[in-house]
C-alpha cells in the first residue's frame, strides 16, 4: 500500500552489521540495483528503503535520505545516507522523524529559540543595567544561566547556515560550541537547584567563601572539561549530519558518534534532571512546611493556591524540568512529547523573562524608577 502508484522493479538488497546501527556516515552508501523489467519508457524511478516503523509497525517503503544518482534502462544507482538530525535541540532516539512532523518541529524550534534569544537578552540587559537587582547571589546565578541559554540559542539558530559552507573545521567549531553551551546551561540549572536547597532547606551553617566564583568555575569549567576530553579522543566525533538535500534546514553540525552523544549529552542531562527533580520536590515541600508553620489556613486559599502554582512553574523552567519531556518521547507517544519538548524548551527564555522580570515585584519597581516616566514612574523613596 505504501507504494501507491509505484511498483517494485528490482530485487531487494539488504545490508547490516550485527549489533550496530549504521548512521552518521560521512559519505552515502552506493547501491546499484538491476532492473527486473527494462525501463524502456524512461519512467521516473525512486530509490527507497523498507521502513519498519511505518503503518503502525507493519512496515512500508520510505524514500527519505535516498536519492537517485544515475539510472538507465537496465539499472539504477542509489545514494542513501540516513544520518541523525538535531532539529529540536535534543532527540534521544536519534532516529528519523516523519518529514512533515520534522519540518513543523524544526520551524517551532527556530521560532521558539528566536523568541527566547530576544527575551533572554532583555532579561540580561535589565539585570545588568540595574545594580540593585544583581547584588544578591540568586541574581548572579540567574545572569549566568541566561547567558548560557542565550549563547545556546544563538549557536543553534546559526548552525544550519554555517553548516551550508561545507567547511569541516568551521562545522566542528560550531558543534563544539553548541555542545559546550548545552552542557553549561544544564550545569547552571543544577547550580540553581543547589542554591535553592542551601537557601531554603539548609538554612544554617551554609556560608561558602567566594561562593559565586566557585559557582562560575563549576558552571563554565565542568562543561569545558567534558568537551576537552571528547576533542582529545577524536575531534571527528563532531561534524555535519545531512538528512535530505532538498531540505535547507537538514544540514546540522552536531555530535556524529552515538556513544559520545549518549555519554556526554544524554547521561549528563539525565543526571542533572534527576537531581533537579529531587531538589524541586524538596524545595516545594519546604516552602509548604514554612507556610503552614507561619500562618493558619487562609480564607484566601485560591490566592494562595495560585501563588504556589506560580512558584512551581517558575521553578520548573528555572531548573529545566521541562527538558524531561524528551525522556518520554518513545513509542506511540513519541511525536506528542517531541512537540511538548520543542514548545516548552525553546521558549524557556521567554518563561524565565515572564517569571523573573515581568512578574517579579522588585524588578518591576526598579524598572519603573529608572526607565518609566510620567505617572508610571516611581521615586526612589516610594
Secondary structure, DSSP 8 states (H G I E B T S, - for coil): -TTTT----B-------TT------SS-EEEEEEBSS--TT-------EEETTTTTTT-EEE-TTEEEEEE-SSEEEEEE-------SS--TT-----HHHHHHHHHHHHHHHHHHHHHHHHHHHHHHH-GGGGSSHHHHHHHHHHHHHHHHHHHHHHHHHHHTT--HHHHHHHHHHHHHHHHHHHHHHHHHHHHHHHHHTS-SS---TTHHHHHHHHHHHHHHHHHHHHHHH-GGGEEE----TT-TT---EEE--HHHHIIIIIHHHHHHHHHHHHHHHHHHHHHHHHHHHHS---S-HHHHHHHHHHHHHHHHHHTTGGGGGGGG--GGGHHHHHHHHHHHHHTHHHHHHIIIIIT-HHHHHHHHHHT--GGG---TT-
